[in-house]
């Protein structure tokens, strides 16, 4: 075994993948299980509920015949199920048999309200009366979670690096369980919105560290496969969410049931070992030695040299890197000037400037499109949103399984661009299908979502490859932040724009996919290419691309050999 900077990866290769990594994978899966209910669960948690208003007191409403107290100021026929629209004479019976007790709202346009419970017993909308003049508040439930995701992305990495991966998960799960319980039992919409932000923050503060731990404990030869397949649990739990939601129609109980697996996170986190790589970097050699001994024993690995020798060599490498970082950080003012100079150099570079300007647009459109389609269940099929959520999870899982083998045959730009372009076409074709052919609409929308989900998954590999090593973390954090802003727009499309006219959502989805695909020709291909380490490498990559274009696609050996540049 050599003693260079790759010693730890060499050690992981000898340890292999086995019983030692299982607790970390299980914890990662449990953390992933908590995301669907919050990220794409709004069609079930915050689904629209048909209602009727009255200016009479609840006591009077209860005594009167139902046909005498419909409120025309706030009543909308589109809020009724389709059979109630086609048969107006039976609409009153529908509310009598499935309606809630009349409730005071405090709204002038709808002082007393009654909800139809044929689909949902209770949602955020019916719980806090987000109708009539409060209708504009409906998107906030989804948007506040996305705000929490953005803040959590900023803090999650720091907490994981400062406290350690395991302690970050342990602290995060305690806060998360407390926040979910508070959100379910405190009858205040403002408080629920604040708690939604906290849920997003705690999710990222758990997910980023545990994802890092899972990959840091995986041998290099298995890392790509494990990284791709760890995305599957999210898709599977979306399907589980739909199944649970079908039987649990009250938003509070649905949220509590879906969040129940988090109770197992705390005890399992104590079984899971801390990242040995992180422990060595933090100079906690005794703890690292204990973890690695356990790994050797549980995976039944045979080391070619004593474990003490390996840890000693790793200490030397990390000590050298630490001293270099300390020297750089001694002069903060100089570091600030260097950062400004570096940013100016990036903007002056045509290749880097294109990446900085184009990739945020791609991530904004892609993130907005993906989440908007995922939470569009109530607009697409208001009588059965559970089937829509279930199929979207199935399409997401299928996308991962399909894209993984395609990455060895097709370029990144082809997969991302074609997925967005063809998916956008499918969403636009949905406009041409008559209502009577609803099965065709299902095929087009689900096929479009499959393609968009596949391109979305591929972009998590493609995005970091565009930036040089010296700015990769910052670059990926930047485009992820812009993507989060795109996700914030998604609820506005589904809760506001889609209500203006029937064609608004499909047109928005289709145009977002087409516009996103048009950005791909501006970006370089990275498949089978060395990842750039410096700004010069990014410029050289652009130069090789121009040479290929000038030669009509013929290979130019002088520029294909990266060692000669």
C-alpha positions, 0 to 999 in steps of 0.5 A: 500500500502506498502512502500518498494522498489517496491512502484512505481510498486505497484503504476503503478498497481493501475494506470493501463494501459490507456489514460495516457500511450497512448502518450508515446506508440505513440511516441515509434511507430513513433520512430520505424517507422524510423528504417526500411528504414535505417536498411533494406531499402538498397535493395531499397535505394542502389539497383543495377542498370543495366548499360553500359559504353562508352569511348565516350563523352556524346554528342557523345553517344547520337548521336551514335546507342546504339549497338556501344558503350557498354563497355566490360571493365566493363560490366557484363551480370549478371547486366542485367535483365533475359530477356535481357540475354536470348535475347541479340538482344533486350538488346539495345532496353531496354536501349534506352527506359528505360535508363538515359542520359549519364553521366560523371563518372571520372572513367578510366574504365567507363568514360561515363555511362548510367543506366537502369531505368526500376526498380529504377529511382535512387539509391545510386549506380547510384547517385554516380556511385558505379560500376567498380573500385568503386564497393567495396564502395557499402557495406559502405552505409549499414555498416555506419548505423550499425556503428552509431547504435553501437555508439548510443547504447553506448551513448543513455542510458547515454543521456536518464539518464542524460537529461531525456527520453523526452528531449532525444527524442526531441533533437534526432528528431531535429538532425535526421530531419536535418541529413536526409535533409542534406543527401538527398540534399548534392551531396557527397558520403563521406558526405552521409556516415558521415550522415548515422553514425549520423542517426544510432546514433540519432536512438539509442539516441531516441529509448533507452530512449523512450523504457525505458519510455514506459516500466517504465510507464507500470504496471508489469503485462502488461510489458512482453506483451507490451515489445513483442508487441512494436516490431510489429510496426517495422515489420509493417513499413517494409511492409509499406516501401516495398509498398512506395518503389514500387511507389517511385523509387528514393532513395532520395524521398523514404527516405524523404517520409519514414522519414516524420512521424518524423516531428510529433515526436517533437510536440507529445513529448511535449504531452508525459509526462516524466518518473515519476520514473526518475523524482523521482530519480532525486529529481524533486518531483514537476514535478513527482507529476504533472505527477502522478496527471495527470496519476490518472486523465486520467486513473481514478484511485483511490489511497488507500493513498494520492499521497504525501505519496507515493512520500515521501516513494519513495524519502526515498528509492531512497535517501538510494540507492543514498547514497549507490552509493555515498559511492561506488564512493568515491574512484575511484581507489578502484572502478577500482581495484574492477572492475578488481577483479570482471572481474577476478572472472567472468573468473575463474568461469566455468559457467560465463566463458562459458556465456562470451565466447559463447553468443558473438559468438551466437549474432554475428552469429545471427545478421549477419544472420538476417540482411544479409537475410533481405537485400538480396532482390536484389540477390534473386529477382532482378526484384521485390525486393519490394515483398521480403522486404514486405514478410520479414516484414510479416515474422518478424511480424508473428515470434513475434506473434508465439514466444510470446505464445510459451515462456510459453510452450518451453524453451529459448534454444529450441526456439532459437536453433531450430529456427537457426538450422531449418532455416539454413537447409531451406537456404541450401535446397534452393540450391537444388531447380531448378530455374524453381521452384521459388515458392519453393525457396520463401517458403524455404527462407521466412520460414527460415527467419521466424524461424531466426526472431523468435529466434532473438526476443527470444534472446532479452529475453534470453540474459539478463537472462543469466547474474547476476543482478550485471553485467546484463547491462554490459553483455547485452551491450557487447553481443549487441556490438558484435551483431552489429559487426555481422550486419556490416558483413551482407552487405559484404555478400550481396554486395560482397560475393553473386556476386562471385558465386550463392551459396555463400549467401545460404551456408553462411546463412545456415552455420551461422544458424547451427553454431549458434544453436550448441552454445545453448547446452553450455548455461543454460536454464532460463525458469521458473528459478529465475534470478541470482543476483550474480556470486554464483547464476550463479554457483549454476545454473550450479551445478543444471544442472549437477545434473539433467544430472547425474540423467538422467533428473530426478528431484532432489528436494534437488537442485530444491529448490533454497532456500536451496542453 
